[in-house]
Amino acid sequence: MELFWILIFTSVYHPLVRAQGVYAPANAQIVHSGAACNVKDDNISERIYTIKEGDTLVLQCIVKGHPRPQVRWTKTAGSASDKFQETSIYNETLRIEGIQRVQGGRYYCKADNGVGVAAIKSIRVDVQYLDTPVLTVHQTISDVRGNYYQEKTVFLRCTVNSNPPARFIWKRGNGVIEQSKDNGVDIYEPLYTQGETKVLKLKNLRPKDFADYTCQVSVRNVCNIEDNSVTFRLTNSTTPPMIRLSVNDTVVVDPGQDVLLTCEVTSGFPQPTVTWSRYPDPLPLSAQVRGATLILRAVTPADAGFYNCTAVNNVGNPARKNANLVVRTMGNLTFQITPDSNKDSETIQIGRELKLSCHVDATPQDKVNYTWYKNGAPVYNSDNLILLRSDPDMAPGTSSLEIVDLKFRDLATYSCLVNFLGSRVPELRVDVNISQNSVSPPVLSVPPGGQVVNVREGGNTELVCLVVDGKPRPPILWSRMEKDLLMPSGTPVVETADGRLRLKNVSRDMMGVYRCQTAPYNGLNIKRREAQVQLNVQYPPIVDPVFKDVRSQIYQIVTLRCTVLRSNPPRLTDVRWLRNGNSPLTSMPDLKATPELKFKLDPTNNGTYECRISNSAGTSTCIFNVSARPYSAEFYFDTPNPVRIVKGNNYSYNLQWTQKDPNATDRIIGYWLNVRKNKMSVLAEHIDVRNKGPEKGVLMSHTIPGLKIPLSYEVRLAPITTYSIGDYVSRTIQYTEPYTYPRSSDHVCGFEDERICGFSQDRSDVFDWTRQNNLTNNPKRSANTGPETDRSGTKEGYYMYIEASRPRAQGDKARLLSPLFNVSSVRGPKGSGRVPYCVSFFYHMKGKHIGTLNVLLRVRSIAPVDTVMWTKSGHQGPNWRKASIDISPTGPFQIVFEGIRGANYEGDIAIDDVSITIGKCKQENTVSNAVLIGGSRSLPLASWLTFGLSFFLLLLYR
């Protein structure tokens, strides 16, 4: 029984912010975070993601829309020559480890939430690679001036697969070959070649042309892909390979024999490399390759095929030879008795023709030897006995014995013996007794009651079609009457020796008419006898809906309907309604009508209702979950800047949601809010909405206070009515830096988010700053340098630091750049064209090898200018220290934090809680530029006056 709550609220009212029209179609954007070499837009504004083969591809589809859209990734091939490829991944992040060139192409992110048209974005992934080049040599000899002498020309062809297109450099020895400086060479790109190819032509070969030649290929270090090269030594002995096989083109063997195939190299320099392969399958697992010899032990029919020997030395074309290995097999042996076909006879008659045929499934078919016997004696050609080795009127490889003008002396037992001459494959034999009593046409019959076979879905059955008369009795062939339908076994025809087709685990797609026919072999070769059997598969009713969630207001009429879509047999035998599995709610309804149940919903009859509908094959159920509980809330994920920094190390979060179908149940009067960390509740409160309940499509907001930076929390929310509480929905809220580039604000950047407030690494420095907290510290790090926690003292808090350990060297620099601040839209104090800014931050410089921390002002102009505004060197103690700097930039600017590595590894430097705000720094925290860059620090006059006034007031108060 379900428990209902009647709630009386006495909690404090929490105001809610509402916005109309928040149901929005999906919007998508693709960003990357993998090992990209470059991301750019081409001429048609398509984004291109360039990546090195073998690196990790990471694409993220950032979606917006309410309700939260579902994401689906698809891919098409990169070029028309590639086959279409598609892979669907239902995740916002697509990650491919070790990407390969065939995985390049256009990737689509489709976001859909059922509102409006789905959003589709695409990005083209360009996989960069450079293979090892292949160098081949080709020679031609031509007669010149009437055969007075011969001119020998050599072509060195260098081919490589690469992306982007490779650049080729030819070298003779260590020197680069330049066509303009050597008339004896020609370098060109041939037409109609696969891959990228460059040809070096050596015209009328000279003595100096016998040398080492190197083809060097380069993609100009894109994606840090190094150059590749291949070298070939050209001599006057260079010749293409030639080979010969130790066997004939076709090798026929018995099963179980060993086969040795030797590929002898007769010429070629350099020494050719010999390889073996098989077509169309790979080499057998038991195959052994020893040099140029292929050994196959105890061959089986599965080892048959074309075996190819290839010799390659990169001179001329590869030399190839192949041998067809045939393994003898002998399978099914069948016979046929064909009465006089000219008279359409179906029986044996004296004075007419008779043909006996014998066929075996064998390999090789043309090597099969047929021998006929009559009563044990060999049969030879005579006036009335004609032997046909291969009968043209029968299937290929069929032997026939024709009896002309059948006489009583021809009535006998005939035997067909089949074998391979000189083979160990066992011979096969079939005997046929020819007499007027031993041969008669078959009679096919379906047993009484067997024309229609009823079976329940999932059961076993058999279809029966018997030969009740006839000699000899042929097999029965089963097939489907409907065209293009296969048998349950997956084949068009199934042969049964006894006429019984046995079916297991019958499904409704097996239902239909089956044809049974006499086979034209192992009996009389006459018109086929045929019959039909109907298979009727019975199954329980198919109902709709299988499950439905029904919500309603209390004391309203609820109507439940269970529709029967299909049923076999169609006649229903029982219909029952139950609640929570208990006894029937109503008497037996009309079995011909659609089952329906009506009742008034009250707090006592919520629950699960079942409509059980039965026929003779079984029972199906419609399930209705009937409840007055409100639907769940739908979180809104696209709230702009939901995080707000509050005093201390805290933040608040603006939680937004809509209510699904708020009018389906009683009026929603509030929400339960529960905030958890590590499954422990840290906040539980009631949000009162009695003054104005939720409306469909109206956005609701509530601020969650007292959250700790930079922790994440699980938020659970459930709607409440007067009679019930709805299901909780859950989401995770994360602290993100509420920093909006490029606008300045009073925000303090604690580097808690991976986007680090828009800061970036300087590409011109030696190494980078690293984002870290206590939990991500390297356990093997140096113990006497670097902070233990962030500036606030929490282990979860992040900061930026430079690592002084190897491979860093003294003097190495790492620069961290702030976002660009555009001061042109901000006006300075009256009478001044410059706007003052305050740069404030905390720094940590502990260690005996501490180098230098500089803060530079980089003003953007025709040439950016860096000015050192603050500097500190050496050990500054174990604690975080604060620094504030006043600046007055003359134009758009960035702040640069420059860390310089000291003499050794105990020199980690860290920064945290950086702020860049409009206006001068507070007086007590300001350090003048003169003090920062040089000279001793002295307390400003204003500070002395403030101190004196405060001291005087203290004495007066006392």
Phi, psi and omega in degrees: 000138183277140181266131181246147181249134168250113192256134172244117188267131175232011185282167179288140180287131177252119183294147179239141176261133181240146176224136183279156170066042182273345174293113188227144177295163183292146173229141186225152175213136180259125174236165183236152175216017181266201184273064182281140171279323183196147172229123184215170175253138180267193188293340180252024175063031174263134182282135182239125181253114182260131185214149179277139179301134182097344178279178183260125177267127176228115175241137179238130178262106180274117187246151173227162181133157180221126001296170184302123182290152171268142186249139176223128178260137171225166183216142169244160183292161187280341181211166183294336182283341180277149173290151178296132179235141178218134174222129182252128179228123182265078181200147180291336181249126176256122183232125178234111178281139176056056185299141179250163185299327180290348179269001173288160180144197183260123179256133181246137173247119179248123180244129184218133176231014177081000179251115180070204183271140179298147178267134181231126174235152181225157174214138181265125180263119181252109182271123183262138181201163176212113180278169173287129183291157177245126182247123177237152184241133178231138184238144173227145177235123182232149178280140180234136176055057172064042176067018176294323175206166181250142178253126181254121180244138181240134176248121173258114184255123180245122183235139179213148172258129183204162171209115006284178180306139185275156172257137184253140173228125177261137178231141169251112189068235177258359183264140178285134180275123177245120184299326183290342183251003182219109182288346183273002181233157175216129180244125183207168178251116183287160177272158172057051176241150177271132186081187179264132187223138169231138182247132172255114181260121176259108186272132177048074192315130180251162180304323182287347179283346174279101188197182175272129180245132180241130172255114181252129181242148184211144171248026174061035173063025175294140182054026180060030176278120183283159179294156176235158180205161176217143184237140178228135178263117179265124178229174178284000177257000183296120181217153178284164183281152171221142184221166171212149182265152181276357182230171176287174181296328179238129180241120180249126184223164174274155174300142179093348179282155171269143181235131176241122177243120181247132180250102185270127177275118183265337177197168179133130176215130002300167183302122182292154173260129184256134176228152178243144176212170178227145179238135003267358184262165174289169177300145177301151181297332181275356182293142178239130178247117178239098183066240180265007184250134176252126183244125176243117183266134173046067187295152175237168177304333179291343181274355182293156178148184179267121178258127187247132174251128181232130177244127184228132168224018179063018174244123183066203179271150176300146176270131183228139172221147178222154180229136179267112179268121180245124178256121184297135174218152177217125186241235189292127178252124182232162178226161177221143175243113184247108174296180184301105183289337180288338182253009183050040182276147176243007178225164177278129180226138178294137179092356178247174181278156177212136180238132173250129182237149182222129182222139177231140174277109187218160174226126353282140185296323185284353179261004181285137178252123178254134176229130181255142178231147174239113184053039177088352180258142180300146179258133177239161179298137177213192183294323182247000176241118183239122178265130176243116179295317178226105184285118181293341181272356182243181177298148180305139180085016180260130176259140182229151173240112180264131178250115182265131178055070184304131179238170181299328181291343180275351177285114187195183174260120181254140181237139175245118180252129185237131177201172169257125181295131178073017183247154176271001178292126183302140179281157179242154184213142175225138180247138180231121179268118182252112173205165182292340180264342185265353182231121177208153183296149180281155173238122185257136184213145173260128182303152178305134181080358182264000180292329176235122181247120178260135179212144177281146180302132182093350181270183178245148178203176174217144175258134188240130177217110191249146169270104186271347179205161179115146179220139339294161184272119183280165172292166178250133178254128180253141176207171179269143178287324180290135181295148175067003177268131179270163174290161179305334178285348181095001179252157179291326186225143175235129179264135175232134181285326184255003179081009181252117178264111184264126182240134180241150178049058186294136176241166186291339177286351174276351184294140179150192183261132178248140179257133172244135183223151172285140180285149180278009181231168184055036178177201179287134177269077182230186179303133184290141171273143188219147174212172182227148176226131179266125176260119181248112182265120180265139181215155181296164179302142172263119189244161178216129003272153173289321175213140178215134177265116183248122176245142182206161174283152178297141177068026172252155180283130178247132179243124179245133179231137177239111186264134175269115180278312179212155178199140177220110002289155184289339183287127178274146180251340183196144174224126181224140174252132179227151175240125180053035176077006182275184187300162183305144182272332184228166174287173183300119181279179176291121185286347182269343181265166176289123181301134184216144178225128178239140177198162178266125182283129174223174184298348184260344185246021168293153176152198182259121179254136179238137172246109183260116183245129186235149163231188184292345181268342181157192186232139174237159188226134165264132181243129178238123174265101186260128186204153171264007180288139180290156176293162180289157172286158178242112182295144176258121188261357186253029179295124178287129177048063182287344185267136175230132178279133176239182186300152182072209181260044186242163173212160175245160183229130179272101182271131181232148180200167169238161179256124178289124174042066185294340182269001181290330182237191178297163185301132178279127185248356180180179178223142168269129178243129179228125179248127185233149173228123183054043178065012176251131182288129176247348179202131175222125181210163178253130178259116185271124178236028183294327181295323179208105182288169181292149176240154182296128179079005181262128182280134179244146184227148175209134182269125178263116184266174167070028178270145185267131174286131004250035189288155174253156185222153171265128181247130179239137186223135180220134178281156183230134169247182180295332186251346190203168174237136182279180179288147174284140167247150188231145172209163178256131173253139184237146176285128174230147181296119180281048183260129182247110178283139002255021184282138176275155179204182178273015184291141175261123181270113178260009178058032182282338180258150182298338179282354177042045171060024180087001174292156181215161179275140176282124183284348183267000181270188184268319179214180189248158166287152183237136175272130188204156168224183184297328184283339180257008178299143172289122181298341180263012183292165180293132187278341189257021180206156178084155183280155175274326181223178174283184186297330182279350178092007180264142180289333181281341185289145182260162174207171177250139181211165174250135181268121185269357181286176179305146008267020182293145179237162182301133179093350177299141185242143173232130182239135177244124187256135174283167171300163180278128178257123181264107184271358183292335181269003181243133181264143180277181178300158182303129181086002181229137178272349182259144179260126179281144175231152175245123175256118182235143181197165172250144180228154180227118183226082182244130177143149184283350180246023182300135177269242186225142171244120179246144170245121184245147173258118180253109180263129181278128174207205178302318173233119181303140182242126177258130178234128179288120181256341183200145178209149178209139182225154174080176182296129182242014178100173186275355188255163173286139178237151182255144175224144177227139185229132172269132177227155176223080184291151181267358180188190177308137189217164171227152173259132183244122172263115184248116175257131181242125183291139181274205189287335184208192193283342179273067185213037179288136179238137182228153174226156180201163175049064180269134175225143176231107188236153177285137181105162181286157178292155176301142191302320184289344182252357187277141174237121184294156181297324181298321179291323184291318187273334179188164178087171181269151182275131176234150183286129181297155182301319181300325180292321177297318180296317180297317180297317181296318179296318180296320181294321180296315179297325179295317179294321181296319181295320181292000000 
